[in-house]
Amino acid sequence: MNGWIKISRELPKHWIWQDAERLKWWLDLLLMASWDDGQSLSGGSRLIEIKRGQLVASISFLCQRWHKGHNTVIAFLKMLQEEKMITKETIGNTTIITICKYNMYQAADNLKDSLNGNIISGCNGSANNNPDNIADSPKDNLTDNIADTSKEIKNKRNIISNEICQNSEISELELAFESFRKAYPGNKRGHDVEFQNFKKKNPKTWREIVPLLMPALERMTAYRAAAKAAGEFVPQVANLSTWLNQSRWTTEYPEIKAESKLPEAPAQPTSKMNYSGGFGGMNY
């Protein structure tokens, strides 16, 4: 497909900029989205009507395209839905993805008004009725309404700025969790599965817990090494999910003192007796 897309200079402020892989996937969705209303062939035999800013892309197709597993792709699309960046609806066996506010960011300055009649300018159309979609956030309700006062606009921009900062914080915490996951020596599952399970188990406190994980792992590693050196029994490391579900980052390990060994007594020198001169070496 020929042509180009616009990229906002504000993109580096968004949380997705901090993850090169997810940024690549997001740009790929923008590139695959249709520039104009048209039709797309689905399943090799069915024509699907798509609007501007939409694309037909099944989960299996995206898995093959991005070389990622099924759960990873679903988690990424769910994240985009929660952030109101896309909507997703299924018609039969066909999945249609809509890029939110596509027209707002992709409309060319010289685009004819006739093209602007039926295009999708956000996620407030019929696609938003899909049960997969999340409720509107303050960020999506920001519009260029002439009736807004400068104070109202400033307040809304502050809301957006705060959300961007929060998303940046979440991204940093997710990277910290991944560093911990990779360093953990026991059996573990993929990042998305472990991270989502961890947040589910600690919905209100996971942000405060993440910085504690790596120091706790270092304490556990040091204790196990000391116990092994002291000749104590050291059990196998638990699975990562078990370690997290049992809140083992709070474990306090006892101090292990190395066994002190008494120095060996030096060997006594042996004297050589000369019996050549008779009993006791004396001549009688």
C-alpha positions as CSV (number, residue, x, y, z in Angstrom):
1,M,0.0,0.0,0.0
2,N,1.4,3.3,-1.1
3,G,1.1,6.6,0.8
4,W,2.1,7.8,4.2
5,I,0.8,8.5,7.7
6,K,1.2,11.5,10.1
7,I,3.1,11.0,13.4
8,S,2.5,13.6,16.1
9,R,5.4,15.2,17.8
10,E,3.6,14.5,21.1
11,L,4.2,10.7,20.6
12,P,7.4,10.6,22.7
13,K,5.3,11.8,25.7
14,H,3.0,8.8,25.4
15,W,3.7,5.6,27.4
16,I,3.9,3.5,24.3
17,W,7.0,5.4,23.2
18,Q,9.0,3.8,26.1
19,D,8.4,0.2,24.7
20,A,10.1,-0.2,21.3
21,E,8.3,-3.4,20.5
22,R,4.8,-2.2,21.4
23,L,5.5,1.1,19.6
24,K,6.3,-0.9,16.4
25,W,3.0,-2.8,16.7
26,W,1.1,0.4,17.2
27,L,2.7,2.0,14.1
28,D,2.0,-1.2,12.1
29,L,-1.7,-0.9,13.0
30,L,-1.7,2.7,11.8
31,L,0.0,1.7,8.5
32,M,-2.5,-1.1,7.9
33,A,-5.6,1.1,8.6
34,S,-7.5,2.1,5.5
35,W,-7.1,5.6,4.3
36,D,-10.6,5.7,2.7
37,D,-13.8,3.8,2.9
38,G,-13.7,0.6,1.0
39,Q,-13.8,-3.2,1.1
40,S,-11.4,-5.8,2.4
41,L,-11.2,-9.5,1.5
42,S,-11.7,-11.7,4.6
43,G,-11.0,-15.5,4.5
44,G,-10.2,-15.4,0.9
45,S,-13.9,-15.4,-0.2
46,R,-15.8,-12.7,1.7
47,L,-15.8,-8.9,1.2
48,I,-16.0,-6.8,4.3
49,E,-17.1,-3.1,4.2
50,I,-14.6,-1.1,6.2
51,K,-14.5,2.6,7.0
52,R,-11.6,5.0,7.0
53,G,-9.3,4.3,9.9
54,Q,-10.4,0.6,10.1
55,L,-8.5,-2.6,9.3
56,V,-9.4,-6.3,9.2
57,A,-6.9,-8.2,11.3
58,S,-7.5,-11.5,13.1
59,I,-5.5,-12.4,16.2
60,S,-3.8,-15.3,14.3
61,F,-2.9,-12.9,11.5
62,L,-1.2,-10.5,14.0
63,C,0.5,-13.4,15.8
64,Q,2.1,-14.4,12.5
65,R,2.9,-10.8,11.5
66,W,4.5,-9.8,14.8
67,H,6.0,-13.3,15.6
68,K,4.3,-13.3,19.0
69,G,2.0,-15.7,20.9
70,H,-1.7,-15.5,21.1
71,N,-1.9,-14.2,24.7
72,T,0.7,-11.5,24.0
73,V,-1.3,-10.1,21.1
74,I,-4.6,-10.2,22.9
75,A,-3.1,-8.5,26.0
76,F,-1.6,-5.7,23.7
77,L,-5.0,-5.1,22.0
78,K,-6.8,-5.1,25.3
79,M,-4.3,-2.5,26.5
80,L,-5.0,-0.3,23.5
81,Q,-8.8,-0.7,24.1
82,E,-8.4,0.4,27.8
83,E,-6.4,3.4,26.6
84,K,-9.1,4.2,24.1
85,M,-6.7,4.0,21.2
86,I,-8.7,1.4,19.3
87,T,-12.0,-0.4,19.4
88,K,-12.4,-4.0,18.3
89,E,-15.5,-5.8,17.1
90,T,-16.1,-9.3,15.6
91,I,-18.4,-10.0,12.7
92,G,-18.6,-13.8,12.3
93,N,-15.0,-14.9,12.2
94,T,-13.7,-11.5,11.2
95,T,-12.2,-9.0,13.5
96,I,-12.4,-5.3,12.7
97,I,-10.1,-2.9,14.5
98,T,-10.9,0.8,14.5
99,I,-8.2,3.4,15.2
100,C,-9.7,6.0,17.5
101,K,-9.6,9.6,16.3
102,Y,-7.9,8.5,13.1
103,N,-9.3,11.5,11.1
104,M,-8.2,14.0,13.7
105,Y,-4.5,13.0,13.3
106,Q,-4.4,11.7,9.7
107,A,-6.5,14.3,7.8
108,A,-4.4,16.1,5.2
109,D,-4.7,19.9,5.0
110,N,-5.9,19.8,1.4
111,L,-8.3,16.9,1.9
112,K,-11.6,17.7,0.2
113,D,-14.7,18.2,2.4
114,S,-16.5,15.5,0.4
115,L,-14.2,12.9,1.9
116,N,-14.9,14.1,5.5
117,G,-18.6,13.2,5.4
118,N,-18.7,9.6,6.7
119,I,-15.3,9.1,8.2
120,I,-14.7,7.9,11.8
121,S,-13.4,10.7,13.9
122,G,-12.9,8.9,17.2
123,C,-14.4,6.0,19.2
124,N,-17.9,7.5,19.7
125,G,-19.6,5.7,16.9
126,S,-21.4,2.4,16.6
127,A,-18.1,0.5,17.1
128,N,-18.1,1.7,20.7
129,N,-21.2,-0.5,21.5
130,N,-19.0,-3.6,21.4
131,P,-18.8,-5.2,24.9
132,D,-15.0,-5.3,24.6
133,N,-14.7,-1.5,24.8
134,I,-14.0,0.4,28.0
135,A,-16.0,3.5,29.1
136,D,-14.9,6.9,28.0
137,S,-12.0,8.5,29.8
138,P,-11.4,12.2,30.4
139,K,-8.7,12.2,27.7
140,D,-11.2,11.1,25.0
141,N,-13.7,13.7,25.9
142,L,-11.3,16.6,25.2
143,T,-12.7,18.4,22.1
144,D,-11.9,21.7,20.4
145,N,-15.2,23.2,21.5
146,I,-15.3,27.0,20.9
147,A,-17.5,27.4,24.0
148,D,-14.7,26.1,26.2
149,T,-13.1,28.8,28.3
150,S,-9.3,28.9,28.5
151,K,-9.5,27.7,32.1
152,E,-11.5,24.6,31.2
153,I,-9.1,23.8,28.4
154,K,-6.2,24.2,30.8
155,N,-7.9,21.9,33.3
156,K,-8.5,19.2,30.7
157,R,-4.9,19.4,29.5
158,N,-3.7,19.0,33.1
159,I,-5.8,15.8,33.2
160,I,-4.2,14.5,30.1
161,S,-0.7,15.4,31.4
162,N,-1.4,13.5,34.7
163,E,-2.6,10.5,32.8
164,I,0.5,10.5,30.6
165,C,2.7,10.7,33.7
166,Q,0.8,7.8,35.3
167,N,1.2,5.7,32.1
168,S,4.9,6.4,32.1
169,E,5.1,5.3,35.7
170,I,3.3,2.0,34.9
171,S,5.6,1.4,32.0
172,E,8.7,1.8,34.2
173,L,7.2,-0.5,36.8
174,E,6.4,-3.1,34.1
175,L,10.0,-3.0,32.9
176,A,11.2,-3.4,36.5
177,F,9.0,-6.4,36.9
178,E,10.4,-7.9,33.7
179,S,14.0,-7.5,34.9
180,F,13.0,-9.3,38.1
181,R,11.2,-12.0,36.1
182,K,14.2,-12.7,33.9
183,A,16.6,-12.8,37.0
184,Y,14.3,-15.2,38.9
185,P,16.0,-18.7,38.8
186,G,12.9,-20.9,39.2
187,N,10.4,-22.0,36.6
188,K,8.4,-19.1,35.2
189,R,5.9,-18.2,32.5
190,G,5.9,-15.4,30.0
191,H,6.0,-11.7,31.0
192,D,2.3,-10.9,30.2
193,V,0.9,-13.9,32.1
194,E,3.1,-13.4,35.2
195,F,2.6,-9.6,35.3
196,Q,-1.2,-9.8,34.9
197,N,-1.4,-12.5,37.5
198,F,0.7,-10.4,39.9
199,K,-1.5,-7.3,39.4
200,K,-4.6,-9.4,39.9
201,K,-3.4,-10.8,43.2
202,N,-2.3,-7.3,44.4
203,P,-4.8,-4.9,42.7
204,K,-4.2,-2.0,45.1
205,T,-0.6,-2.5,46.2
206,W,1.3,-3.8,43.1
207,R,2.9,-0.4,42.4
208,E,4.4,-0.3,45.8
209,I,5.5,-4.0,45.7
210,V,7.4,-4.0,42.3
211,P,10.4,-2.0,43.7
212,L,10.7,-4.6,46.5
213,L,11.0,-7.7,44.3
214,M,14.6,-7.4,43.1
215,P,16.0,-6.7,46.6
216,A,14.0,-9.6,47.9
217,L,15.4,-11.9,45.2
218,E,18.9,-10.8,46.1
219,R,18.4,-11.6,49.7
220,M,17.0,-15.0,48.8
221,T,20.0,-15.7,46.6
222,A,22.5,-14.7,49.2
223,Y,20.8,-16.8,51.9
224,R,20.7,-19.9,49.7
225,A,24.3,-19.5,48.8
226,A,25.3,-19.2,52.5
227,A,23.1,-22.1,53.6
228,K,24.7,-24.3,50.9
229,A,28.2,-23.3,51.9
230,A,27.3,-24.2,55.6
231,G,26.2,-27.7,54.5
232,E,22.5,-27.1,55.2
233,F,19.7,-28.5,53.1
234,V,18.6,-26.0,50.4
235,P,15.2,-26.8,48.8
236,Q,14.5,-26.2,45.1
237,V,13.5,-22.7,44.1
238,A,9.7,-22.4,43.9
239,N,7.9,-21.5,40.7
240,L,7.7,-17.7,40.2
241,S,3.9,-17.7,40.4
242,T,4.1,-19.5,43.8
243,W,6.8,-17.1,45.0
244,L,4.6,-14.1,44.1
245,N,1.3,-15.6,45.3
246,Q,2.8,-16.4,48.7
247,S,4.2,-12.8,49.1
248,R,7.7,-14.2,49.6
249,W,9.2,-10.8,49.0
250,T,8.4,-10.3,52.7
251,T,10.4,-13.3,53.9
252,E,13.0,-12.7,56.5
253,Y,16.0,-15.1,56.4
254,P,17.9,-16.2,59.4
255,E,21.6,-15.4,59.6
256,I,23.9,-18.3,58.8
257,K,27.3,-18.4,60.4
258,A,30.0,-20.5,58.7
259,E,31.3,-23.4,60.9
260,S,34.6,-22.5,62.4
261,K,37.2,-25.3,62.2
262,L,39.9,-25.8,64.8
263,P,43.4,-25.6,63.5
264,E,45.1,-29.0,63.2
265,A,47.9,-29.6,65.7
266,P,51.3,-29.6,64.0
267,A,52.9,-33.0,63.6
268,Q,55.5,-33.8,66.2
269,P,59.0,-34.5,64.9
270,T,60.2,-38.1,65.3
271,S,63.6,-38.7,66.7
272,K,65.8,-41.3,65.3
273,M,67.4,-43.6,67.9
274,N,70.7,-45.3,67.3
275,Y,70.7,-48.9,68.7
276,S,74.0,-49.8,67.2
277,G,75.8,-49.5,70.5
278,G,73.7,-52.0,72.4
279,F,70.6,-51.5,74.7
280,G,69.6,-47.9,74.9
281,G,72.4,-47.0,72.7
282,M,74.8,-47.3,75.6
283,N,77.9,-49.4,75.7
284,Y,78.3,-51.7,78.8
